[in-house]
Every structure is written in C-alpha cells, then in structure tokens.
Amino acid sequence: MTPAVLLLALRLLLALTLYTFLGLILIALWREMRASPAAASLPPAAHLVAEQGPLQGRTFGLGASNLVGRAPENAVSLRDATISAYHARLSFQGAQWLLEDLGSRNGTCVNAIPVESPLVVTYGDLLTVGSVHLRLVAGAAEASPSGRADPEEPETSLAKPESLKEVEVSRGKGGHA
C-alpha cells in the first residue's frame, strides 16, 4: 500500500466516524424533542393561599387549568357573595401562569391592577377575586391537620334563608318540622 492510498483510507474512516457521531446526536435530539412536549405541558406544583377573612390560610392546589368562582365544580370554589359562579381562570400555558377574568361582575386584580385580558402572574403575586385575596405560591399545598389540603369550605358571605333558620330552630326545640 502506498502512502497516498493509506491516507485516503484514513480520511474515509475519519469521515465515516464523524458522520456516525453526528447521526447519533441528531437521533438523541429528535427523541428528546418528541418527549419534551408531554413534560412541558405539566404545570409545576403550585397552590393559592387565602390571605384574609374566614378563608384565611386555606390552600387550593392547582392543575393545568383552574376555574375560580362560587360554583362547587370549580377547582378553586369560594362561597362569597362578591364572587361570580365562574369568576376567573388561572392556567399554566407556555411555561407561565396566566390569569383571565371571565366577565365577572366585581372584577379580578393582580397586585391591585385590574385584569382586562389574560395576564401573566408569578409566584408571590396577590390575586384579588371579588373581595377575596389569594396569593400564588410555588410548591405543593401543605396538608392541614385533618390530612386534607383543602378542608371543608366555610360559608363566608351567604346568609341562610329565614325559612331554613326557622326549621332549624323548631327542630332544636323538639319540634318536627
């Protein structure tokens, strides 16, 4: 073998090794890109903490999309007269939390700024929904002494109708209404 043929063979072997290495890198990147949308769509652990009033200290764990309002099926269900049934939506999109007012009567604010269109919120922001103040906190909600993250919700601003009060009073006195 002449030195020219040996040099050509060495160059071809080096080129083949380089293209194999680049091919393996492209395959690894392709697999990572395919797997990342599923991981990116999961929201990080976060929760809301009520800051004042009868709900003070109550925590609400958050998922990818969370409706906030009076309706019991909402992820953050707040029984308060100043809150609409479907008041706001807090969702995790594009690696950030977005808060959107859903046309509520008493409005939604972030750090005292009214929400007029979807607004990016960050950890530590104070969300005001009606008259309830909620703080967005990173991490999973701590369990209450009862073992539940969200204890049974107290009734805050809704009074019982007079007819129900009368039935309860008559039952308490031995009557059977």
Backbone as a chain_set.jsonl record, in Angstrom:
{"seq": "MTPAVLLLALRLLLALTLYTFLGLILIALWREMRASPAAASLPPAAHLVAEQGPLQGRTFGLGASNLVGRAPENAVSLRDATISAYHARLSFQGAQWLLEDLGSRNGTCVNAIPVESPLVVTYGDLLTVGSVHLRLVAGAAEASPSGRADPEEPETSLAKPESLKEVEVSRGKGGHA", "coords": {"N": [[0.832, -1.168, 0.0], [0.518, 2.104, -0.841], [1.575, 5.281, 0.488], [-0.294, 7.292, -0.213], [-2.704, 5.928, -0.74], [-3.152, 4.802, 1.766], [-3.472, 7.134, 3.287], [-5.816, 8.138, 2.073], [-7.662, 6.108, 2.794], [-7.603, 6.425, 5.57], [-8.675, 9.018, 5.796], [-11.293, 8.564, 4.782], [-12.246, 6.788, 6.748], [-12.183, 8.45, 9.006], [-14.052, 10.412, 8.181], [-16.378, 8.809, 7.999], [-16.637, 8.067, 10.695], [-17.099, 10.588, 11.85], [-19.572, 11.317, 10.591], [-21.2, 9.285, 11.619], [-21.144, 9.899, 14.356], [-22.41, 12.458, 14.295], [-24.909, 11.652, 13.318], [-25.841, 10.08, 15.48], [-26.092, 12.063, 17.436], [-28.127, 13.655, 16.288], [-30.256, 11.81, 16.321], [-30.568, 11.478, 19.113], [-31.318, 14.103, 19.851], [-33.737, 14.33, 18.424], [-35.318, 12.374, 19.715], [-35.438, 13.5, 22.274], [-36.788, 15.901, 21.751], [-39.25, 14.909, 20.927], [-40.191, 13.777, 23.29], [-40.346, 15.935, 25.07], [-42.687, 17.741, 24.805], [-44.77, 16.538, 26.312], [-43.787, 16.636, 28.917], [-43.46, 19.394, 29.195], [-46.073, 20.33, 29.207], [-47.119, 19.766, 31.667], [-48.016, 21.373, 34.62], [-45.991, 23.122, 37.052], [-45.767, 22.236, 40.541], [-48.009, 24.068, 42.432], [-49.92, 26.394, 44.408], [-52.79, 28.178, 45.7], [-53.183, 30.521, 48.329], [-55.435, 31.64, 50.708], [-55.651, 34.932, 51.938], [-57.006, 36.552, 53.872], [-59.837, 37.095, 56.093], [-62.607, 34.745, 56.644], [-61.656, 32.618, 55.197], [-58.94, 32.628, 55.524], [-55.687, 31.348, 55.275], [-56.468, 29.006, 54.082], [-55.794, 26.578, 51.587], [-55.457, 25.974, 48.063], [-54.857, 23.581, 45.797], [-53.305, 23.563, 42.553], [-53.97, 22.814, 39.106], [-53.399, 22.225, 35.586], [-55.325, 23.86, 34.342], [-57.501, 26.027, 35.926], [-60.586, 26.825, 37.193], [-61.998, 29.584, 38.878], [-64.309, 30.49, 41.289], [-67.748, 30.722, 42.55], [-69.138, 28.371, 41.97], [-69.548, 24.925, 42.793], [-68.127, 23.009, 41.315], [-65.809, 24.185, 40.469], [-62.21, 24.39, 40.396], [-61.085, 26.044, 42.285], [-63.129, 26.786, 44.558], [-65.044, 29.224, 45.933], [-67.128, 30.34, 48.34], [-68.555, 33.127, 48.332], [-70.289, 36.183, 48.378], [-69.369, 38.215, 46.705], [-68.218, 37.08, 44.556], [-68.397, 35.718, 41.307], [-70.132, 32.907, 39.786], [-68.527, 31.628, 37.881], [-65.798, 33.029, 37.892], [-63.026, 33.595, 37.266], [-60.126, 32.387, 35.411], [-57.29, 30.483, 36.013], [-54.479, 29.452, 34.506], [-51.874, 27.242, 33.311], [-49.713, 27.879, 30.825], [-47.46, 27.684, 28.133], [-45.145, 27.646, 29.767], [-45.751, 29.454, 31.835], [-47.868, 31.067, 34.28], [-51.171, 32.11, 33.674], [-53.691, 34.522, 34.211], [-57.1, 35.068, 33.826], [-59.92, 37.083, 33.604], [-63.305, 36.164, 33.656], [-65.413, 37.76, 32.736], [-66.568, 38.705, 35.079], [-68.7, 40.193, 37.604], [-67.659, 41.743, 39.733], [-64.986, 41.946, 39.159], [-61.432, 41.148, 38.686], [-58.196, 41.265, 40.044], [-54.619, 41.709, 39.878], [-52.123, 42.154, 42.08], [-53.365, 44.616, 42.728], [-53.902, 45.604, 40.202], [-56.247, 45.863, 37.68], [-57.529, 43.064, 35.852], [-57.852, 42.917, 32.538], [-57.423, 41.549, 30.225], [-56.009, 38.316, 29.41], [-53.44, 37.793, 31.758], [-50.052, 37.547, 32.695], [-48.991, 35.911, 35.598], [-46.946, 35.627, 38.524], [-45.134, 33.707, 41.01], [-45.915, 34.629, 44.303], [-47.479, 36.788, 43.655], [-50.411, 38.74, 44.392], [-53.65, 37.83, 44.048], [-56.765, 39.18, 43.483], [-59.999, 38.325, 43.82], [-63.141, 39.227, 43.358], [-63.869, 40.116, 46.556], [-62.008, 38.581, 47.792], [-58.725, 37.725, 48.698], [-56.033, 36.089, 47.247], [-52.945, 34.368, 47.33], [-50.456, 33.445, 45.031], [-48.491, 30.632, 45.23], [-45.456, 28.825, 45.018], [-44.845, 25.274, 44.819], [-46.16, 22.278, 46.381], [-49.341, 22.176, 48.053], [-49.509, 22.411, 51.575], [-50.541, 19.849, 53.793], [-53.462, 20.007, 55.818], [-54.133, 19.847, 59.428], [-56.13, 17.909, 59.51], [-55.397, 16.278, 57.514], [-56.132, 16.824, 54.976], [-55.623, 18.839, 52.1], [-57.385, 20.82, 51.412], [-59.629, 21.798, 53.551], [-63.101, 21.331, 54.569], [-65.146, 23.766, 53.145], [-65.848, 26.846, 54.629], [-68.882, 28.734, 55.015], [-69.013, 31.961, 53.771], [-70.056, 34.686, 53.009], [-72.674, 34.25, 52.509], [-75.906, 34.27, 53.635], [-78.182, 32.198, 55.507], [-81.396, 31.353, 54.242], [-84.377, 32.717, 55.75], [-86.435, 30.822, 56.151], [-85.098, 28.373, 56.418], [-83.665, 28.814, 58.765], [-85.757, 28.967, 60.599], [-86.738, 26.332, 60.525], [-84.546, 24.925, 61.56], [-84.46, 26.022, 64.152], [-86.943, 25.168, 65.165], [-86.566, 22.397, 65.141], [-84.532, 22.158, 66.967], [-85.874, 22.697, 69.326], [-87.302, 20.487, 69.844], [-89.387, 20.158, 68.118], [-90.919, 18.795, 65.132], [-90.424, 19.61, 62.156]], "CA": [[0.0, 0.0, 0.0], [1.292, 3.337, -0.938], [1.132, 6.253, 1.494], [-1.465, 8.032, -0.699], [-3.88, 5.07, -0.553], [-3.333, 4.709, 3.208], [-4.005, 8.432, 3.711], [-7.208, 8.184, 1.598], [-8.435, 5.199, 3.639], [-7.702, 7.063, 6.878], [-9.616, 10.137, 5.648], [-12.638, 7.987, 4.664], [-12.608, 6.243, 8.056], [-12.452, 9.607, 9.852], [-15.318, 10.996, 7.723], [-17.436, 7.876, 8.396], [-16.778, 8.199, 12.148], [-17.71, 11.895, 12.104], [-20.983, 11.259, 10.203], [-21.881, 8.397, 12.579], [-21.295, 10.688, 15.566], [-23.45, 13.463, 14.041], [-26.18, 10.933, 13.225], [-26.269, 9.714, 16.837], [-26.528, 13.302, 18.098], [-29.436, 14.018, 15.731], [-31.253, 10.857, 16.841], [-30.799, 11.813, 20.524], [-32.09, 15.349, 19.883], [-35.089, 14.041, 17.933], [-36.033, 11.667, 20.796], [-35.675, 14.456, 23.355], [-37.841, 16.829, 21.316], [-40.514, 14.172, 20.93], [-40.613, 13.527, 24.669], [-40.476, 17.148, 25.868], [-43.997, 18.389, 24.905], [-45.558, 15.973, 27.401], [-43.26, 17.157, 30.17], [-43.663, 20.839, 29.237], [-47.475, 20.652, 29.411], [-47.461, 19.584, 33.07], [-47.678, 22.572, 35.39], [-45.222, 22.86, 38.268], [-46.592, 22.231, 41.75], [-48.312, 25.414, 42.909], [-51.207, 26.494, 45.082], [-53.247, 29.504, 46.134], [-53.432, 30.611, 49.768], [-56.31, 32.763, 51.063], [-54.872, 35.836, 52.789], [-57.741, 37.25, 54.92], [-61.232, 36.708, 56.293], [-62.894, 33.402, 57.143], [-60.898, 31.627, 54.425], [-57.515, 32.871, 55.719], [-54.866, 30.162, 55.466], [-56.951, 27.878, 53.278], [-54.989, 26.389, 50.381], [-56.103, 25.368, 46.907], [-53.884, 23.045, 44.856], [-53.589, 23.974, 41.183], [-53.664, 21.949, 37.976], [-53.049, 22.953, 34.364], [-56.342, 24.887, 34.12], [-58.271, 26.109, 37.169], [-61.646, 27.821, 37.26], [-62.149, 30.186, 40.2], [-65.636, 31.071, 41.419], [-68.652, 30.16, 43.561], [-69.682, 27.059, 41.591], [-68.834, 23.856, 43.507], [-67.277, 22.22, 40.425], [-64.572, 24.917, 40.184], [-61.016, 23.922, 41.103], [-60.989, 26.936, 43.439], [-64.522, 27.129, 44.829], [-65.098, 30.191, 47.026], [-68.516, 30.739, 48.587], [-68.561, 34.514, 48.766], [-71.277, 36.921, 47.581], [-68.721, 39.125, 45.762], [-67.564, 36.268, 43.522], [-69.305, 35.122, 40.321], [-70.064, 31.441, 39.739], [-67.315, 31.338, 37.099], [-65.231, 34.368, 38.011], [-61.73, 33.75, 36.588], [-59.419, 31.154, 35.059], [-55.844, 30.515, 36.212], [-53.983, 28.297, 33.755], [-50.437, 27.177, 33.037], [-49.517, 27.765, 29.371], [-46.193, 28.23, 27.652], [-44.219, 27.746, 30.902], [-46.093, 30.576, 32.712], [-49.236, 31.112, 34.78], [-51.984, 33.187, 33.099], [-54.96, 34.768, 34.88], [-58.069, 35.682, 32.911], [-61.24, 37.354, 34.169], [-64.326, 35.584, 32.77], [-66.565, 38.665, 32.657], [-67.19, 38.763, 36.4], [-69.345, 41.448, 37.969], [-66.829, 42.527, 40.648], [-63.633, 42.061, 38.654], [-60.275, 40.385, 39.146], [-56.987, 42.1, 40.033], [-53.329, 41.131, 40.252], [-51.367, 43.215, 42.754], [-54.206, 45.816, 42.621], [-54.051, 46.005, 38.795], [-57.378, 45.125, 37.102], [-57.246, 42.131, 34.755], [-58.763, 43.195, 31.429], [-57.136, 40.494, 29.251], [-55.144, 37.354, 30.103], [-52.277, 38.457, 32.327], [-49.063, 36.64, 33.28], [-48.793, 36.078, 37.036], [-45.79, 34.895, 39.028], [-45.227, 33.318, 42.41], [-45.89, 35.759, 45.215], [-48.479, 37.787, 43.264], [-51.674, 38.738, 45.122], [-54.793, 37.799, 43.142], [-57.987, 39.591, 44.156], [-61.164, 37.81, 43.112], [-64.204, 39.836, 44.152], [-63.224, 40.704, 47.736], [-61.127, 37.563, 48.368], [-57.327, 37.87, 48.303], [-55.341, 34.807, 47.159], [-51.541, 34.507, 46.958], [-49.929, 32.327, 44.242], [-47.304, 30.127, 45.918], [-44.826, 27.662, 44.383], [-44.782, 24.073, 45.637], [-47.416, 21.606, 46.702], [-50.036, 22.694, 49.228], [-49.275, 21.631, 52.782], [-51.751, 19.213, 54.316], [-53.968, 20.572, 57.067], [-54.095, 18.845, 60.491], [-57.07, 16.829, 59.227], [-54.821, 15.446, 56.468], [-56.599, 17.284, 53.672], [-55.063, 20.13, 51.706], [-58.492, 21.768, 51.367], [-60.693, 21.382, 54.459], [-64.447, 21.727, 54.137], [-65.202, 25.206, 52.95], [-66.849, 27.549, 55.433], [-69.73, 29.677, 54.295], [-68.443, 33.256, 54.145], [-70.924, 35.861, 52.939], [-74.026, 33.874, 52.127], [-76.743, 34.026, 54.797], [-79.215, 31.186, 55.291], [-82.743, 31.919, 54.13], [-85.113, 32.713, 57.012], [-87.228, 29.594, 56.304], [-84.213, 27.321, 56.923], [-83.352, 29.135, 60.153], [-86.921, 28.611, 61.394], [-86.795, 24.871, 60.616], [-83.504, 24.506, 62.482], [-84.862, 26.426, 65.494], [-88.031, 24.311, 65.622], [-86.004, 21.07, 65.392], [-83.74, 22.253, 68.2], [-86.802, 22.781, 70.475], [-88.061, 19.257, 69.933], [-90.426, 20.107, 67.089], [-90.599, 18.004, 63.941], [-90.9, 20.365, 61.001]], "C": [[0.887, 1.246, 0.0], [0.78, 4.313, 0.111], [-0.094, 7.036, 1.043], [-2.738, 7.232, -0.481], [-4.181, 4.953, 0.945], [-3.933, 6.002, 3.762], [-5.468, 8.585, 3.286], [-8.103, 7.309, 2.466], [-8.64, 5.809, 5.029], [-8.692, 8.234, 6.855], [-11.057, 9.623, 5.565], [-13.127, 7.444, 6.006], [-12.95, 7.383, 9.031], [-13.788, 10.271, 9.481], [-16.495, 10.116, 8.141], [-17.692, 7.973, 9.899], [-17.483, 9.516, 12.506], [-19.204, 11.882, 11.768], [-21.781, 10.336, 11.132], [-22.148, 9.162, 13.879], [-22.402, 11.741, 15.41], [-24.831, 12.822, 13.946], [-26.712, 10.55, 14.593], [-26.75, 10.944, 17.617], [-27.902, 13.719, 17.589], [-30.537, 13.098, 16.229], [-31.579, 11.184, 18.296], [-31.625, 13.095, 20.65], [-33.528, 15.134, 19.44], [-35.905, 13.353, 19.018], [-36.365, 12.626, 21.94], [-36.782, 15.437, 22.991], [-39.197, 16.157, 21.302], [-41.053, 13.989, 22.329], [-40.915, 14.818, 25.433], [-41.859, 17.799, 25.862], [-44.853, 17.832, 26.034], [-45.089, 16.528, 28.736], [-43.525, 18.651, 30.291], [-45.114, 21.2, 29.526], [-47.903, 20.469, 30.867], [-47.078, 20.835, 33.852], [-46.813, 22.203, 36.59], [-46.174, 22.865, 39.467], [-46.761, 23.665, 42.236], [-49.669, 25.383, 43.604], [-51.527, 27.95, 45.396], [-53.512, 29.439, 47.628], [-54.303, 31.836, 50.013], [-55.616, 33.611, 52.12], [-55.647, 36.492, 53.923], [-59.135, 36.682, 55.041], [-61.398, 35.273, 56.758], [-62.123, 32.317, 56.389], [-59.392, 31.717, 54.671], [-56.774, 31.57, 56.027], [-55.299, 28.96, 54.652], [-56.152, 27.787, 51.988], [-55.79, 25.671, 49.309], [-55.01, 24.893, 45.966], [-54.289, 23.385, 43.432], [-53.183, 22.902, 40.181], [-53.315, 22.805, 36.772], [-54.034, 24.079, 34.073], [-57.293, 24.865, 35.308], [-59.314, 27.201, 37.07], [-61.775, 28.284, 38.702], [-63.54, 30.805, 40.243], [-66.447, 30.391, 42.496], [-69.12, 28.752, 43.244], [-68.87, 25.941, 42.254], [-67.89, 23.041, 42.615], [-65.973, 22.933, 40.045], [-63.404, 24.311, 40.958], [-60.78, 24.751, 42.357], [-62.402, 27.462, 43.678], [-64.583, 27.981, 46.085], [-66.54, 30.651, 47.21], [-68.513, 32.125, 49.203], [-69.478, 35.286, 47.825], [-70.639, 37.837, 46.543], [-68.079, 38.394, 44.581], [-68.623, 35.653, 42.612], [-69.148, 33.599, 40.339], [-68.817, 30.979, 38.99], [-66.599, 32.671, 36.924], [-63.965, 34.554, 37.168], [-61.162, 32.379, 36.249], [-57.926, 31.393, 35.273], [-55.295, 29.265, 35.545], [-52.488, 28.401, 33.52], [-50.27, 26.906, 31.553], [-48.172, 28.361, 29.007], [-45.213, 28.514, 28.775], [-44.483, 28.97, 31.779], [-47.554, 30.477, 33.136], [-49.944, 32.322, 34.179], [-53.295, 33.287, 33.875], [-55.858, 35.534, 33.928], [-59.383, 35.873, 33.644], [-62.28, 36.853, 33.172], [-65.588, 36.442, 32.714], [-67.287, 38.792, 33.974], [-67.743, 40.156, 36.697], [-68.413, 42.329, 38.81], [-65.351, 42.561, 40.267], [-62.593, 41.19, 39.328], [-59.07, 41.31, 39.038], [-55.765, 41.259, 40.365], [-52.499, 42.272, 40.808], [-52.039, 44.584, 42.554], [-54.336, 46.351, 41.192], [-55.204, 45.198, 38.2], [-56.949, 44.257, 35.916], [-58.285, 42.376, 33.669], [-58.577, 42.214, 30.286], [-56.221, 39.505, 29.964], [-53.812, 38.003, 30.494], [-51.347, 37.414, 32.946], [-48.936, 36.959, 34.763], [-47.613, 35.214, 37.465], [-45.992, 34.573, 40.501], [-45.05, 34.535, 43.303], [-46.909, 36.829, 44.866], [-49.752, 37.617, 44.099], [-52.81, 38.857, 44.111], [-56.029, 38.179, 43.95], [-59.157, 39.189, 43.275], [-62.379, 38.265, 43.912], [-63.545, 40.542, 45.32], [-62.266, 39.723, 48.416], [-59.718, 37.729, 47.804], [-56.638, 36.507, 48.374], [-53.904, 35.052, 46.712], [-51.119, 33.252, 46.202], [-48.582, 31.914, 44.838], [-46.785, 28.899, 45.172], [-44.809, 26.489, 45.352], [-46.158, 23.51, 45.911], [-48.017, 22.205, 47.962], [-49.743, 21.793, 50.416], [-50.592, 21.059, 53.273], [-52.157, 19.885, 55.621], [-53.902, 19.498, 58.143], [-55.043, 17.683, 60.251], [-56.551, 15.912, 58.133], [-55.24, 15.848, 55.074], [-55.974, 18.623, 53.365], [-56.146, 21.204, 51.723], [-59.593, 21.3, 52.314], [-62.046, 21.844, 53.955], [-64.551, 23.233, 54.159], [-66.237, 25.849, 53.846], [-67.683, 28.473, 54.563], [-69.312, 31.07, 54.719], [-69.463, 34.376, 54.135], [-72.362, 35.512, 52.612], [-74.828, 33.545, 53.384], [-77.766, 32.948, 54.464], [-80.559, 31.872, 55.13], [-83.486, 31.77, 55.45], [-85.883, 31.417, 57.226], [-86.358, 28.459, 56.834], [-83.847, 27.574, 58.378], [-84.51, 28.72, 61.055], [-87.028, 27.104, 61.565], [-85.759, 24.376, 61.61], [-83.864, 24.847, 63.915], [-85.949, 25.5, 66.01], [-87.541, 22.898, 65.885], [-85.216, 21.064, 66.697], [-84.609, 22.278, 69.434], [-87.645, 21.521, 70.601], [-89.164, 19.14, 68.937], [-89.971, 19.286, 65.914], [-91.163, 18.691, 62.722], [-90.564, 19.638, 59.733]], "O": [[1.854, 1.371, 0.752], [-0.351, 4.174, 0.577], [-0.891, 7.419, 1.9], [-3.754, 7.796, -0.076], [-5.344, 5.0, 1.346], [-4.815, 5.955, 4.62], [-6.279, 9.105, 4.052], [-9.199, 7.73, 2.836], [-9.729, 5.717, 5.595], [-9.46, 8.413, 7.8], [-11.948, 10.181, 6.205], [-14.292, 7.621, 6.361], [-13.909, 7.275, 9.794], [-14.562, 10.648, 10.362], [-17.514, 10.636, 8.595], [-18.846, 7.962, 10.33], [-18.361, 9.54, 13.368], [-20.018, 12.37, 12.551], [-22.951, 10.611, 11.395], [-23.243, 9.083, 14.436], [-23.239, 11.894, 16.3], [-25.812, 13.381, 14.437], [-27.91, 10.679, 14.847], [-27.717, 10.859, 18.375], [-28.76, 14.099, 18.385], [-31.639, 13.559, 16.528], [-32.749, 11.171, 18.679], [-32.536, 13.161, 21.474], [-34.446, 15.704, 20.03], [-37.066, 13.704, 19.227], [-37.456, 12.563, 22.507], [-37.62, 15.767, 23.83], [-40.199, 16.787, 21.638], [-42.266, 14.041, 22.532], [-41.696, 14.776, 26.384], [-42.204, 18.397, 26.881], [-45.598, 18.586, 26.66], [-45.908, 16.856, 29.595], [-43.791, 19.134, 31.391], [-45.371, 22.285, 30.048], [-48.955, 20.973, 31.261], [-45.944, 21.305, 33.759], [-46.898, 21.082, 37.091], [-47.262, 23.438, 39.4], [-45.783, 24.387, 42.426], [-50.46, 24.46, 43.41], [-50.66, 28.824, 45.363], [-54.004, 28.432, 48.137], [-53.965, 32.939, 49.585], [-55.059, 33.081, 53.082], [-55.021, 36.962, 54.874], [-59.571, 35.889, 54.207], [-60.439, 34.652, 57.216], [-61.957, 31.211, 56.902], [-58.634, 30.95, 54.078], [-57.166, 30.801, 56.905], [-54.553, 27.986, 54.549], [-55.864, 28.807, 51.362], [-56.678, 24.87, 49.602], [-54.3, 25.716, 45.388], [-55.478, 23.486, 43.13], [-52.201, 22.184, 40.369], [-52.972, 23.978, 36.918], [-53.63, 25.144, 33.607], [-57.83, 23.815, 35.66], [-58.979, 28.371, 36.885], [-61.675, 27.485, 39.633], [-63.915, 31.558, 39.345], [-65.924, 29.585, 43.266], [-69.467, 28.004, 44.157], [-67.641, 26.002, 42.277], [-66.943, 22.441, 43.121], [-65.125, 22.348, 39.372], [-63.591, 23.778, 42.052], [-60.329, 24.228, 43.375], [-62.818, 28.454, 43.079], [-64.221, 27.527, 47.17], [-67.106, 31.287, 46.32], [-68.473, 32.283, 50.423], [-69.451, 35.071, 46.614], [-71.307, 38.208, 45.578], [-67.469, 39.019, 43.713], [-69.628, 35.128, 43.09], [-68.156, 33.074, 40.843], [-68.135, 30.048, 39.419], [-66.782, 33.355, 35.917], [-63.836, 35.541, 36.444], [-61.643, 31.352, 36.728], [-57.367, 32.373, 34.782], [-55.602, 28.148, 35.961], [-51.911, 29.488, 33.528], [-50.636, 25.835, 31.069], [-47.791, 29.416, 29.513], [-44.515, 29.527, 28.739], [-43.557, 29.483, 32.407], [-48.374, 29.878, 32.44], [-49.398, 33.426, 34.169], [-53.934, 32.275, 34.163], [-55.445, 36.513, 33.307], [-59.905, 34.932, 34.242], [-62.15, 37.092, 31.972], [-66.699, 35.916, 32.652], [-68.505, 38.971, 33.992], [-67.311, 41.154, 36.12], [-68.384, 43.544, 38.616], [-64.545, 43.15, 40.987], [-62.828, 40.585, 40.374], [-58.932, 42.05, 38.064], [-55.861, 40.236, 41.042], [-52.203, 43.239, 40.106], [-51.375, 45.575, 42.252], [-54.839, 47.458, 41.001], [-55.153, 43.968, 38.209], [-56.125, 44.658, 35.094], [-59.464, 42.078, 33.857], [-59.474, 42.057, 29.458], [-55.7, 39.826, 31.032], [-53.155, 38.662, 29.688], [-51.803, 36.504, 33.639], [-48.792, 38.119, 35.148], [-47.321, 34.193, 36.842], [-46.897, 35.096, 41.151], [-44.16, 35.359, 43.092], [-47.187, 37.699, 45.691], [-50.124, 36.502, 44.466], [-52.921, 39.859, 43.405], [-56.31, 37.571, 44.983], [-59.291, 39.647, 42.14], [-62.629, 37.763, 45.007], [-62.753, 41.463, 45.121], [-61.766, 40.007, 49.504], [-59.534, 37.858, 46.594], [-56.649, 35.85, 49.415], [-53.666, 35.857, 45.811], [-51.376, 32.134, 46.649], [-47.659, 32.721, 44.941], [-47.561, 28.043, 44.748], [-44.764, 26.683, 46.567], [-47.178, 24.167, 45.703], [-47.295, 22.685, 48.836], [-49.728, 20.568, 50.291], [-51.635, 21.706, 53.178], [-51.311, 20.281, 56.422], [-53.641, 18.338, 57.823], [-54.794, 16.579, 60.734], [-57.167, 14.888, 57.837], [-54.762, 15.281, 54.091], [-55.808, 19.455, 54.256], [-55.864, 22.366, 52.014], [-60.42, 20.477, 51.919], [-62.132, 22.649, 53.028], [-64.091, 23.887, 55.095], [-67.399, 25.44, 53.83], [-67.24, 28.931, 53.51], [-69.258, 31.35, 55.916], [-69.714, 34.97, 55.183], [-73.19, 36.409, 52.452], [-74.464, 32.631, 54.124], [-78.171, 32.791, 53.313], [-80.836, 32.864, 55.805], [-83.257, 30.812, 56.189], [-85.985, 30.946, 58.359], [-86.836, 27.65, 57.63], [-83.731, 26.623, 59.151], [-84.292, 28.185, 62.142], [-87.377, 26.636, 62.649], [-86.054, 23.5, 62.423], [-83.606, 24.049, 64.817], [-85.9, 25.08, 67.167], [-88.063, 22.244, 66.788], [-85.234, 20.082, 67.44], [-84.136, 21.914, 70.511], [-88.599, 21.488, 71.379], [-89.839, 18.11, 68.897], [-88.772, 19.095, 65.711], [-92.276, 18.382, 62.297], [-90.884, 20.115, 58.644]]}, "num_chains": 1, "name": "protein.A"}
